[in-house]
């Protein structure tokens, strides 16, 4: 009964604080941490006793999966250089630098334990940064880099933490650490890819949204557990499974299943996220008591934590500057390569006219060339300038994963309570300092958001391509092939009118059309579904070419999902009535 009451109060508190934080213009995680810290000092409030594995192996996989499913795979691939730089190289640099700092300030802590704590404080938490960024209109590319970093850097840090903990029990060479890192990454990518593909194929066989969503809830653990058992990165396997699922689900899963899954996962992620940050704040008083009980200096731990916070902030700033410079250099090379690609496309057109290349091979070459041109256009259109670099440098907030990872340090680690408190100070200091000032930084540097006029024009062009695919289906419906379905001309006219007036409401219905619709409702629904199927195929083909932004594609995809779910329900009702 007590546990039930705590759960109810916790959910109500998360919702109330999140709603209040939104009204104040704050990211919900910041408000939850502050409230948790304040409540932890209220007399009589029980100290939360939660095993770190419940967070790292219980809450982290579904959180990462939920975020990865919503990150377009094409955006992740296009930004793999900055994401891998921040999530792998910066994590390694921060681990080594912070480890050296901790060994210098805490002489009784050996090198392995110092590097373990360095790995603990190295990964960032992108939840607060992306929440602020979306509200203030940061460009899509910058948000993708922050999300991608948050997805991958936990895996890098936990692999380094595992190596450092193993070193506390024996000697581990640098070559062994590097070899284990490569092994963990390669195997995790393989496991995640297999789980993602199988996940979509199995769920495509189900015709019940409840069952489909229920299966999706266990997918993160299906990826996490075998990867961990094989001593690879379970976290990275979960991320890869989420990326693969998000990319392939529009091809195979029903629209109604995707819509139901998105709503349920958004709710679950909100509660898990809020619960972790609230527990993070509630744990402070207990940490201070534990340090006191051990007879260690709280003041010294707080001072070292503040110094470490300054260190990780500065290291990120120093690292981001050359990273942005390298990206700018890539953009200059892309600009120089664009005219050459244009000439190549002209030569390909000439070869096609002369029929010197097979049609199948020509389509493959054209698609590949179009993808390269689209990638170059993306780099030039959504360049990360110095303004974006400043925001990127100041978005290095740590979070609850840092505190949970610190609590996995072996019990016999010297100064263990003090080390956990240091990690807590780093997490809270960066979260509140950078999280509360990030809106000011974004406004001060005036980061330009995505051009709304360009997005509207792009969206209109994409709708035009979908409209052409719809017209092909309706033209075929007006002149059915022998043995094919015969549609009433009034039904075809009405469907054509609906698509012509898409976005402005349905067109007018004449008396003849109304009578045909009343008697041919099933035909109307089936034809609408055929047209939606053709439009979805056109949207997937456009995604494969990469010529449209993920934002335009996502808007169109959601629109198609809503329409398809509605008409599929009508079709299912008609099937039930006919049985």
C-alpha positions, 0 to 999 in steps of 0.5 A: 500500500505504501509503495502504491501511494508513493507511485501515485504521489510521484506521478502527480508530482511529475505532472504538476512540476512539468506543467508549472515548469512549462508555464515558467518557460523552464525545461521540466528536468530542471524543475524536477531536480530543484523540487527533488532537492528541496523535498529531500531536506523536508523532515520525514521524507523517506530516502529513496533506495533504488539500485543503480541497475534499475536506472541503467538497465531498467529505465535507460534502455526504454528512454534511449529507444523512445528517443532513437525511434524518433530520430530520422536515420538519414539525419543521424547519418548525415551528422555522424561526424559531429555526433561521433566526435562529441559522443566518442572522442569528447567522452574519451578526452573528458574521461582522461582529463577528469581522471587525471584531475581526480587523481591529483585532488584525491591522492588516496584514489588510484588511477583506475578509480579516478578514470572510472569517475572521469567516465561517470562525469563524461556523458551529457544528457540532451533532454534539457538542452533539446527541450529548451532548443525546441521551444526557442526554435533552434535549427533542426540540424543542431537539435539532431546533433544534440539528440544524437550525442545524448543517444550515443555518449552513454554507451561510450561512457559506460564502456569506458567505466566498465574497463576502468572498474575491471582495472581496479581488480587487475592490470588492463592495458590501453590496447585491451581497452581500445580492443574491448571498445571496438568489440563492444561497438561492432557487436552492439551495432550488429545486435541492434540491427538484427533486433530492429529488423526482426522487430518490424517484421514480427510486428507487421504480422499483428493486426491489433494495435494493443498487441503491437504496442505491447511488443514494442515495450520489450524491444529495448530489453531484447536488444539490451540483454543479449548485447550485455551478455556478450559483453558488448554495449547494451545501450548502443544496441538499443539505440541502433534498434530504435534507429532501424525501427524508426526508419523501417516502420513506415514501410511495414507497420500499419498507420494505426499501430504507429500512431498508437505506439507514438502516443503510448511511448511518449507517455512512458518516456515522460514518466520515466524521464521525470521520475529519474530527475525527481529521484536524482534531486531526492537523493541529495540529502541521503548522499550528504548523510552517507558522506558524514557517516563515513567521516569524510569532508562534505565541503571538500567533496563539494569543492572538488565537484564544482572544480570538476564541473568547471573542468568538463565545461571548459573541455567541451568548449575547447573541443567544440571550436575545432569540431565546428572548424572541421565542419566548416571545412567540409562545407567549403569542400562540398561547395567546390564539389557541387559544380562537378556533380552537376556536370556528372548529372549532365553526362549521365543524362547524355548516356541515358539518351544514347542508351549506353547504360542499362535502365536498371543501372542508370536508375541506381546511379541516378539515385546515388548521385541524387543522394550525394547532391542532396547531402551537399545541399543539406550541408550548405543549407544547414551549416553549423556556424559559430553561433551554433557552435556556441550553443553546442559548447554550452549544452553539455549538461549532465543528468541522472545517468551520471549519478546512477553510474557513479553508484555502480562503483565497487563498494571497496573503492576508496572514498566511494561516498565522496566520489558519488557526491562529486558526481552528483555535484557535477550533474546538478551544477551543469544541469542547473547552471547551463540549463537555466542560462541556455535560453539566454545564450541562444537569444544572445548569439541569435542562432538562426532557426530553419527558414519557414518559407523554405520549409513551406515551399519544400512541403508544397513540392513534396505534396505535389509529388504525392499528388502526382502519384495519387493522380496516376491511381485515379486515372487508372481507376477511371479506365480499369483493366480487364478483370480489375475493380470497376469504380463508379465515376462519381466515386473517382470524381469525389476522391479526386476532389478530396485530394485536390482540396487537401488541407482546405477541407473537402470539396463540394458534393453535388446531388449525383455525387451524394447519391453515389457516395451513399450507395458506394461507401465501400468503394470510396473507402477502398479507393482512398486507401489505394491512393494513400498507399501510392502516396506513401510509396512516393513519400518513401521514394522521396526519403530514399533520394534525400532531397527533402528535409526530415521535417517535411517528410515527417509532416507528410508521414504524419498526415498520411498516417492520420488519414490512413488510420481513419479510412482503415477503420472504415474498411475494417468496419465494412469487413466486420459487417460483411461477415 
